[in-house]
Amino acid sequence: ASIDLLIQAHVVRRAPFEVLLGRPFFAHTKCKTKDFANGEQYLTLTDPSNRSRCLKIPTYVKGLPFDPQQGF
């Protein structure tokens, strides 16, 4: 599943993060977070053009390599 988003973005040459999502993004996508005691976190994004479509995305610990076999 996927959703299309039009967002404003700022590209920063040297930042201490890979992606920083702020309040406008969370409001636009009606983003919800679900946190677990073991450190896992999921983001649920709602498609702005079709409010019945949602996308659930797992996050991963900063510094650990992303494993596509276990991720999205």
N, CA, C and O atoms as a printed pandas DataFrame, in Angstrom:
     atom_number atom_name residue_name chain_id  residue_number  x_coord  y_coord  z_coord
0              1         N          ALA        A               1    0.847   -1.186    0.000
1              2        CA          ALA        A               1    0.000    0.000    0.000
2              3         C          ALA        A               1    0.882    1.236    0.000
3              4         O          ALA        A               1    2.001    1.226    0.514
4              5         N          SER        A               2    0.363    2.282   -0.578
5              6        CA          SER        A               2    1.093    3.536   -0.604
6              7         C          SER        A               2    0.102    4.685   -0.643
7              8         O          SER        A               2   -1.066    4.508   -0.989
8              9         N          ILE        A               3    0.583    5.860   -0.284
9             10        CA          ILE        A               3   -0.214    7.063   -0.418
10            11         C          ILE        A               3    0.673    8.142   -1.028
11            12         O          ILE        A               3    1.887    8.146   -0.821
12            13         N          ASP        A               4    0.072    9.045   -1.772
13            14        CA          ASP        A               4    0.809   10.158   -2.368
14            15         C          ASP        A               4    0.613   11.393   -1.504
15            16         O          ASP        A               4   -0.505   11.713   -1.099
16            17         N          LEU        A               5    1.716   12.084   -1.227
17            18        CA          LEU        A               5    1.670   13.294   -0.407
18            19         C          LEU        A               5    2.394   14.424   -1.103
19            20         O          LEU        A               5    3.462   14.224   -1.682
20            21         N          LEU        A               6    1.820   15.604   -1.046
21            22        CA          LEU        A               6    2.512   16.809   -1.473
22            23         C          LEU        A               6    2.926   17.530   -0.198
23            24         O          LEU        A               6    2.078   17.916    0.606
24            25         N          ILE        A               7    4.226   17.710   -0.017
25            26        CA          ILE        A               7    4.709   18.351    1.203
26            27         C          ILE        A               7    5.735   19.415    0.856
27            28         O          ILE        A               7    6.374   19.368   -0.195
28            29         N          GLN        A               8    5.879   20.367    1.752
29            30        CA          GLN        A               8    6.969   21.324    1.644
30            31         C          GLN        A               8    8.141   20.740    2.408
31            32         O          GLN        A               8    7.965   20.174    3.486
32            33         N          ALA        A               9    9.332   20.876    1.857
33            34        CA          ALA        A               9   10.505   20.300    2.506
34            35         C          ALA        A               9   11.670   21.282    2.462
35            36         O          ALA        A               9   11.800   22.073    1.529
36            37         N          HIS        A              10   12.496   21.216    3.469
37            38        CA          HIS        A              10   13.737   21.980    3.506
38            39         C          HIS        A              10   14.876   20.977    3.471
39            40         O          HIS        A              10   14.887   20.019    4.243
40            41         N          VAL        A              11   15.818   21.190    2.593
41            42        CA          VAL        A              11   16.983   20.311    2.495
42            43         C          VAL        A              11   18.125   20.989    3.233
43            44         O          VAL        A              11   18.487   22.130    2.945
44            45         N          VAL        A              12   18.686   20.256    4.198
45            46        CA          VAL        A              12   19.768   20.782    5.024
46            47         C          VAL        A              12   21.010   19.942    4.754
47            48         O          VAL        A              12   20.960   18.713    4.807
48            49         N          ARG        A              13   22.108   20.598    4.467
49            50        CA          ARG        A              13   23.327   19.901    4.086
50            51         C          ARG        A              13   23.876   19.018    5.207
51            52         O          ARG        A              13   24.166   17.843    4.981
52            53         N          ARG        A              14   24.017   19.556    6.380
53            54        CA          ARG        A              14   24.554   18.780    7.511
54            55         C          ARG        A              14   23.591   18.877    8.684
55            56         O          ARG        A              14   23.541   19.894    9.375
56            57         N          ALA        A              15   22.833   17.823    8.900
57            58        CA          ALA        A              15   21.864   17.802    9.995
58            59         C          ALA        A              15   22.099   16.571   10.862
59            60         O          ALA        A              15   22.553   15.545   10.356
60            61         N          PRO        A              16   21.800   16.651   12.149
61            62        CA          PRO        A              16   21.999   15.507   13.035
62            63         C          PRO        A              16   20.853   14.493   12.969
63            64         O          PRO        A              16   20.665   13.705   13.895
64            65         N          PHE        A              17   20.101   14.517   11.887
65            66        CA          PHE        A              17   18.972   13.609   11.701
66            67         C          PHE        A              17   18.816   13.312   10.214
67            68         O          PHE        A              17   19.311   14.063    9.374
68            69         N          GLU        A              18   18.130   12.220    9.890
69            70        CA          GLU        A              18   17.871   11.901    8.491
70            71         C          GLU        A              18   16.585   12.552    8.005
71            72         O          GLU        A              18   16.556   13.146    6.928
72            73         N          VAL        A              19   15.530   12.444    8.789
73            74        CA          VAL        A              19   14.251   13.060    8.448
74            75         C          VAL        A              19   13.660   13.632    9.727
75            76         O          VAL        A              19   13.625   12.959   10.757
76            77         N          LEU        A              20   13.200   14.862    9.660
77            78        CA          LEU        A              20   12.560   15.502   10.803
78            79         C          LEU        A              20   11.156   15.890   10.369
79            80         O          LEU        A              20   10.977   16.747    9.504
80            81         N          LEU        A              21   10.168   15.255   10.976
81            82        CA          LEU        A              21    8.774   15.529   10.641
82            83         C          LEU        A              21    8.198   16.467   11.693
83            84         O          LEU        A              21    8.336   16.225   12.892
84            85         N          GLY        A              22    7.557   17.528   11.243
85            86        CA          GLY        A              22    7.017   18.502   12.177
86            87         C          GLY        A              22    5.498   18.520   12.207
87            88         O          GLY        A              22    4.829   17.686   11.597
88            89         N          ARG        A              23    4.979   19.493   12.933
89            90        CA          ARG        A              23    3.538   19.607   13.131
90            91         C          ARG        A              23    2.749   19.735   11.827
91            92         O          ARG        A              23    1.687   19.123   11.713
92            93         N          PRO        A              24    3.221   20.502   10.836
93            94        CA          PRO        A              24    2.439   20.569    9.593
94            95         C          PRO        A              24    2.261   19.198    8.926
95            96         O          PRO        A              24    1.185   18.883    8.419
96            97         N          PHE        A              25    3.329   18.386    8.932
97            98        CA          PHE        A              25    3.241   17.041    8.356
98            99         C          PHE        A              25    2.244   16.192    9.137
99           100         O          PHE        A              25    1.398   15.517    8.551
100          101         N          PHE        A              26    2.352   16.233   10.472
101          102        CA          PHE        A              26    1.459   15.432   11.313
102          103         C          PHE        A              26    0.004   15.864   11.121
103          104         O          PHE        A              26   -0.890   15.019   11.082
104          105         N          ALA        A              27   -0.243   17.176   11.001
105          106        CA          ALA        A              27   -1.605   17.672   10.797
106          107         C          ALA        A              27   -2.126   17.281    9.415
107          108         O          ALA        A              27   -3.271   16.849    9.282
108          109         N          HIS        A              28   -1.290   17.433    8.389
109          110        CA          HIS        A              28   -1.688   17.139    7.008
110          111         C          HIS        A              28   -2.058   15.669    6.825
111          112         O          HIS        A              28   -2.999   15.351    6.097
112          113         N          THR        A              29   -1.331   14.784    7.473
113          114        CA          THR        A              29   -1.555   13.342    7.317
114          115         C          THR        A              29   -2.388   12.749    8.452
115          116         O          THR        A              29   -2.627   11.542    8.490
116          117         N          LYS        A              30   -2.826   13.601    9.371
117          118        CA          LYS        A              30   -3.556   13.115   10.558
118          119         C          LYS        A              30   -2.759   11.983   11.216
119          120         O          LYS        A              30   -3.320   10.966   11.627
120          121         N          CYS        A              31   -1.455   12.181   11.305
121          122        CA          CYS        A              31   -0.521   11.165   11.800
122          123         C          CYS        A              31   -0.811   10.790   13.251
123          124         O          CYS        A              31   -1.047   11.650   14.100
124          125         N          LYS        A              32   -0.787    9.497   13.506
125          126        CA          LYS        A              32   -0.929    8.980   14.868
126          127         C          LYS        A              32    0.285    8.113   15.158
127          128         O          LYS        A              32    0.765    7.391   14.284
128          129         N          THR        A              33    0.778    8.186   16.381
129          130        CA          THR        A              33    1.894    7.335   16.773
130          131         C          THR        A              33    1.414    6.323   17.805
131          132         O          THR        A              33    0.537    6.607   18.621
132          133         N          LYS        A              34    2.007    5.141   17.749
133          134        CA          LYS        A              34    1.733    4.106   18.739
134          135         C          LYS        A              34    3.079    3.622   19.243
135          136         O          LYS        A              34    3.890    3.096   18.481
136          137         N          ASP        A              35    3.307    3.805   20.534
137          138        CA          ASP        A              35    4.579    3.450   21.159
138          139         C          ASP        A              35    4.403    2.216   22.032
139          140         O          ASP        A              35    3.359    2.016   22.653
140          141         N          PHE        A              36    5.459    1.382   22.067
141          142        CA          PHE        A              36    5.430    0.153   22.843
142          143         C          PHE        A              36    6.560    0.151   23.871
143          144         O          PHE        A              36    7.576    0.819   23.680
144          145         N          ALA        A              37    6.386   -0.591   24.947
145          146        CA          ALA        A              37    7.369   -0.650   26.030
146          147         C          ALA        A              37    8.729   -1.165   25.558
147          148         O          ALA        A              37    9.752   -0.815   26.147
148          149         N          ASN        A              38    8.762   -1.990   24.507
149          150        CA          ASN        A              38   10.031   -2.538   24.023
150          151         C          ASN        A              38   10.779   -1.567   23.108
151          152         O          ASN        A              38   11.829   -1.917   22.568
152          153         N          GLY        A              39   10.248   -0.337   22.926
153          154        CA          GLY        A              39   10.926    0.666   22.121
154          155         C          GLY        A              39   10.413    0.783   20.698
155          156         O          GLY        A              39   10.780    1.718   19.987
156          157         N          GLU        A              40    9.568   -0.152   20.268
157          158        CA          GLU        A              40    9.011   -0.068   18.919
158          159         C          GLU        A              40    8.045    1.106   18.830
159          160         O          GLU        A              40    7.438    1.510   19.822
160          161         N          GLN        A              41    7.916    1.640   17.628
161          162        CA          GLN        A              41    6.966    2.711   17.384
162          163         C          GLN        A              41    6.427    2.566   15.964
163          164         O          GLN        A              41    7.168    2.234   15.038
164          165         N          TYR        A              42    5.139    2.816   15.807
165          166        CA          TYR        A              42    4.505    2.792   14.493
166          167         C          TYR        A              42    3.850    4.138   14.236
167          168         O          TYR        A              42    3.270    4.738   15.141
168          169         N          LEU        A              43    3.943    4.610   13.002
169          170        CA          LEU        A              43    3.246    5.809   12.567
170          171         C          LEU        A              43    2.106    5.371   11.652
171          172         O          LEU        A              43    2.305    4.532   10.774
172          173         N          THR        A              44    0.926    5.925   11.850
173          174        CA          THR        A              44   -0.189    5.671   10.954
174          175         C          THR        A              44   -0.525    6.983   10.263
175          176         O          THR        A              44   -0.908    7.957   10.911
176          177         N          LEU        A              45   -0.379    7.002    8.933
177          178        CA          LEU        A              45   -0.641    8.185    8.123
178          179         C          LEU        A              45   -1.939    7.983    7.350
179          180         O          LEU        A              45   -2.216    6.889    6.860
180          181         N          THR        A              46   -2.729    9.046    7.244
181          182        CA          THR        A              46   -3.974    8.998    6.490
182          183         C          THR        A              46   -3.784    9.783    5.196
183          184         O          THR        A              46   -3.254   10.895    5.207
184          185         N          ASP        A              47   -4.217    9.202    4.089
185          186        CA          ASP        A              47   -4.120    9.842    2.782
186          187         C          ASP        A              47   -5.013   11.084    2.766
187          188         O          ASP        A              47   -6.227   10.962    2.930
188          189         N          PRO        A              48   -4.439   12.282    2.570
189          190        CA          PRO        A              48   -5.249   13.506    2.581
190          191         C          PRO        A              48   -6.322   13.559    1.499
191          192         O          PRO        A              48   -7.348   14.212    1.689
192          193         N          SER        A              49   -6.111   12.885    0.368
193          194        CA          SER        A              49   -7.099   12.915   -0.711
194          195         C          SER        A              49   -8.118   11.787   -0.617
195          196         O          SER        A              49   -9.116   11.794   -1.336
196          197         N          ASN        A              50   -7.878   10.819    0.260
197          198        CA          ASN        A              50   -8.792    9.689    0.432
198          199         C          ASN        A              50   -8.703    9.246    1.889
199          200         O          ASN        A              50   -7.918    8.361    2.230
200          201         N          ARG        A              51   -9.499    9.857    2.732
201          202        CA          ARG        A              51   -9.399    9.642    4.183
202          203         C          ARG        A              51   -9.665    8.203    4.622
203          204         O          ARG        A              51   -9.457    7.876    5.790
204          205         N          SER        A              52  -10.115    7.346    3.726
205          206        CA          SER        A              52  -10.325    5.950    4.108
206          207         C          SER        A              52   -9.055    5.113    3.909
207          208         O          SER        A              52   -9.004    3.960    4.337
208          209         N          ARG        A              53   -8.022    5.688    3.257
209          210        CA          ARG        A              53   -6.749    4.972    3.042
210          211         C          ARG        A              53   -5.738    5.396    4.084
211          212         O          ARG        A              53   -5.487    6.585    4.276
212          213         N          CYS        A              54   -5.158    4.413    4.758
213          214        CA          CYS        A              54   -4.133    4.670    5.775
214          215         C          CYS        A              54   -2.900    3.826    5.481
215          216         O          CYS        A              54   -2.979    2.786    4.828
216          217         N          LEU        A              55   -1.780    4.287    5.970
217          218        CA          LEU        A              55   -0.518    3.580    5.807
218          219         C          LEU        A              55    0.144    3.490    7.173
219          220         O          LEU        A              55    0.357    4.509    7.830
220          221         N          LYS        A              56    0.472    2.276    7.606
221          222        CA          LYS        A              56    1.122    2.045    8.901
222          223         C          LYS        A              56    2.605    1.789    8.651
223          224         O          LYS        A              56    2.969    0.883    7.902
224          225         N          ILE        A              57    3.463    2.600    9.289
225          226        CA          ILE        A              57    4.899    2.541    9.042
226          227         C          ILE        A              57    5.640    2.260   10.343
227          228         O          ILE        A              57    5.462    2.994   11.315
228          229         N          PRO        A              58    6.471    1.211   10.386
229          230        CA          PRO        A              58    7.302    0.993   11.576
230          231         C          PRO        A              58    8.519    1.913   11.534
231          232         O          PRO        A              58    9.039    2.213   10.459
232          233         N          THR        A              59    8.964    2.353   12.691
233          234        CA          THR        A              59   10.198    3.128   12.758
234          235         C          THR        A              59   11.321    2.192   13.187
235          236         O          THR        A              59   11.071    1.043   13.551
236          237         N          TYR        A              60   12.558    2.680   13.145
237          238        CA          TYR        A              60   13.680    1.866   13.608
238          239         C          TYR        A              60   14.658    2.746   14.360
239          240         O          TYR        A              60   14.667    3.966   14.195
240          241         N          VAL        A              61   15.472    2.125   15.177
241          242        CA          VAL        A              61   16.401    2.833   16.049
242          243         C          VAL        A              61   17.466    3.547   15.228
243          244         O          VAL        A              61   18.080    2.950   14.344
244          245         N          LYS        A              62   17.685    4.834   15.524
245          246        CA          LYS        A              62   18.718    5.611   14.835
246          247         C          LYS        A              62   20.075    4.953   15.065
247          248         O          LYS        A              62   20.391    4.529   16.177
248          249         N          GLY        A              63   20.863    4.873   14.015
249          250        CA          GLY        A              63   22.192    4.281   14.115
250          251         C          GLY        A              63   22.240    2.829   13.689
251          252         O          GLY        A              63   23.299    2.327   13.312
252          253         N          LEU        A              64   21.101    2.144   13.744
253          254        CA          LEU        A              64   21.063    0.760   13.272
254          255         C          LEU        A              64   20.714    0.770   11.792
255          256         O          LEU        A              64   19.885    1.570   11.357
256          257         N          PRO        A              65   21.332   -0.104   11.021
257          258        CA          PRO        A              65   21.010   -0.130    9.596
258          259         C          PRO        A              65   19.573   -0.612    9.383
259          260         O          PRO        A              65   19.095   -1.492   10.098
260          261         N          PHE        A              66   18.896   -0.033    8.403
261          262        CA          PHE        A              66   17.541   -0.448    8.076
262          263         C          PHE        A              66   17.580   -1.755    7.304
263          264         O          PHE        A              66   18.328   -1.885    6.335
264          265         N          ASP        A              67   16.782   -2.720    7.724
265          266        CA          ASP        A              67   16.703   -4.013    7.051
266          267         C          ASP        A              67   15.379   -4.079    6.296
267          268         O          ASP        A              67   14.331   -4.256    6.918
268          269         N          PRO        A              68   15.400   -3.940    4.969
269          270        CA          PRO        A              68   14.147   -3.940    4.201
270          271         C          PRO        A              68   13.362   -5.232    4.329
271          272         O          PRO        A              68   12.152   -5.232    4.101
272          273         N          GLN        A              69   14.008   -6.332    4.684
273          274        CA          GLN        A              69   13.308   -7.605    4.874
274          275         C          GLN        A              69   12.378   -7.546    6.073
275          276         O          GLN        A              69   11.368   -8.250    6.112
276          277         N          GLN        A              70   12.711   -6.709    7.059
277          278        CA          GLN        A              70   11.894   -6.634    8.274
278          279         C          GLN        A              70   11.079   -5.348    8.347
279          280         O          GLN        A              70   10.183   -5.234    9.184
280          281         N          GLY        A              71   11.372   -4.390    7.493
281          282        CA          GLY        A              71   10.715   -3.082    7.586
282          283         C          GLY        A              71    9.456   -2.997    6.771
283          284         O          GLY        A              71    8.711   -3.970    6.658
284          285         N          PHE        A              72    9.220   -1.865    6.217
285          286        CA          PHE        A              72    8.042   -1.465    5.501
286          287         C          PHE        A              72    7.433   -2.618    4.762
287          288         O          PHE        A              72    6.413   -2.452    4.093
